[in-house]
Amino acid sequence: MNFQHLEYFNELAETQYMAQAAEKLGISQPTLSYAVKKLEEELGVPLLEREGCNIRLTVYGKVFKEYSEAGVQQIQEAVNRGG
């Protein structure tokens, strides 16, 4: 699982708008879409319901968001502490 993809998912889950999340992350929308699709493939479940430009988290997406945010935060804290 790619750490950067987790960060991308977290931002998208927070904003729930593909264009806004991509802009905030400084990446293209196709890059963001690809990252989320890869996560969904790895997990074997849909994380998002796409409705045009908007998205909604599925039940799986809501659960995964909790763990993903906690995991990313813990990794960032470890890096800030020097390892």
C-alpha positions as a Markdown table, in Angstrom:
| # | Residue | x | y | z |
|---|---|---|---|---|
| 1 | Met | 0.0 | 0.0 | 0.0 |
| 2 | Asn | 1.4 | 3.4 | -1.0 |
| 3 | Phe | 1.6 | 6.0 | 1.8 |
| 4 | Gln | 1.1 | 8.8 | -0.7 |
| 5 | His | -2.1 | 7.1 | -1.9 |
| 6 | Leu | -3.4 | 7.1 | 1.7 |
| 7 | Glu | -2.7 | 10.8 | 2.0 |
| 8 | Tyr | -4.5 | 11.4 | -1.2 |
| 9 | Phe | -7.5 | 9.4 | 0.0 |
| 10 | Asn | -7.6 | 11.2 | 3.3 |
| 11 | Glu | -7.8 | 14.6 | 1.5 |
| 12 | Leu | -10.5 | 13.4 | -0.9 |
| 13 | Ala | -12.5 | 11.9 | 1.9 |
| 14 | Glu | -12.3 | 15.2 | 3.8 |
| 15 | Thr | -13.3 | 17.5 | 0.9 |
| 16 | Gln | -15.5 | 15.0 | -1.0 |
| 17 | Tyr | -14.8 | 17.0 | -4.2 |
| 18 | Met | -12.3 | 15.5 | -6.7 |
| 19 | Ala | -11.2 | 18.9 | -8.2 |
| 20 | Gln | -10.8 | 20.6 | -4.8 |
| 21 | Ala | -8.8 | 17.7 | -3.3 |
| 22 | Ala | -6.5 | 17.5 | -6.4 |
| 23 | Glu | -5.9 | 21.2 | -6.3 |
| 24 | Lys | -5.1 | 21.2 | -2.6 |
| 25 | Leu | -2.7 | 18.2 | -3.1 |
| 26 | Gly | -1.1 | 19.9 | -6.2 |
| 27 | Ile | -1.8 | 16.9 | -8.4 |
| 28 | Ser | -4.1 | 16.3 | -11.4 |
| 29 | Gln | -7.6 | 14.8 | -11.0 |
| 30 | Pro | -6.6 | 11.7 | -13.1 |
| 31 | Thr | -3.6 | 11.1 | -10.7 |
| 32 | Leu | -6.0 | 11.3 | -7.7 |
| 33 | Ser | -8.5 | 9.0 | -9.4 |
| 34 | Tyr | -5.8 | 6.5 | -10.1 |
| 35 | Ala | -4.5 | 6.5 | -6.5 |
| 36 | Val | -8.0 | 5.8 | -5.1 |
| 37 | Lys | -8.7 | 3.1 | -7.7 |
| 38 | Lys | -5.4 | 1.4 | -6.7 |
| 39 | Leu | -6.5 | 1.5 | -3.0 |
| 40 | Glu | -9.9 | 0.1 | -3.9 |
| 41 | Glu | -8.2 | -2.7 | -5.9 |
| 42 | Glu | -5.8 | -3.6 | -3.1 |
| 43 | Leu | -8.6 | -3.6 | -0.5 |
| 44 | Gly | -11.1 | -5.4 | -2.8 |
| 45 | Val | -14.0 | -3.0 | -1.8 |
| 46 | Pro | -15.3 | 0.3 | -3.1 |
| 47 | Leu | -14.3 | 3.3 | -1.0 |
| 48 | Leu | -16.2 | 5.9 | -2.9 |
| 49 | Glu | -19.5 | 6.4 | -4.7 |
| 50 | Arg | -18.9 | 8.8 | -7.6 |
| 51 | Glu | -21.6 | 11.3 | -8.5 |
| 52 | Gly | -20.2 | 13.5 | -11.3 |
| 53 | Cys | -17.6 | 15.8 | -9.7 |
| 54 | Asn | -18.7 | 14.9 | -6.2 |
| 55 | Ile | -18.0 | 11.8 | -4.2 |
| 56 | Arg | -19.4 | 10.1 | -1.1 |
| 57 | Leu | -17.7 | 7.6 | 1.1 |
| 58 | Thr | -19.2 | 4.1 | 1.1 |
| 59 | Val | -19.6 | 2.3 | 4.4 |
| 60 | Tyr | -16.1 | 0.8 | 3.6 |
| 61 | Gly | -14.7 | 4.2 | 2.9 |
| 62 | Lys | -15.9 | 5.6 | 6.2 |
| 63 | Val | -14.3 | 2.8 | 8.2 |
| 64 | Phe | -11.1 | 2.9 | 6.1 |
| 65 | Lys | -10.9 | 6.7 | 6.5 |
| 66 | Glu | -10.7 | 6.3 | 10.3 |
| 67 | Tyr | -7.8 | 3.9 | 10.1 |
| 68 | Ser | -6.1 | 5.7 | 7.2 |
| 69 | Glu | -6.1 | 9.0 | 9.0 |
| 70 | Ala | -4.8 | 7.4 | 12.2 |
| 71 | Gly | -2.1 | 5.5 | 10.4 |
| 72 | Val | -0.9 | 8.5 | 8.4 |
| 73 | Gln | -0.8 | 10.6 | 11.5 |
| 74 | Gln | 1.3 | 8.0 | 13.4 |
| 75 | Ile | 3.8 | 7.7 | 10.6 |
| 76 | Gln | 4.1 | 11.5 | 10.3 |
| 77 | Glu | 4.7 | 11.6 | 14.1 |
| 78 | Ala | 7.4 | 8.9 | 13.8 |
| 79 | Val | 9.1 | 10.8 | 11.0 |
| 80 | Asn | 9.0 | 14.0 | 13.0 |
| 81 | Arg | 10.6 | 12.2 | 16.0 |
| 82 | Gly | 13.4 | 11.0 | 13.8 |
| 83 | Gly | 12.4 | 7.5 | 13.0 |
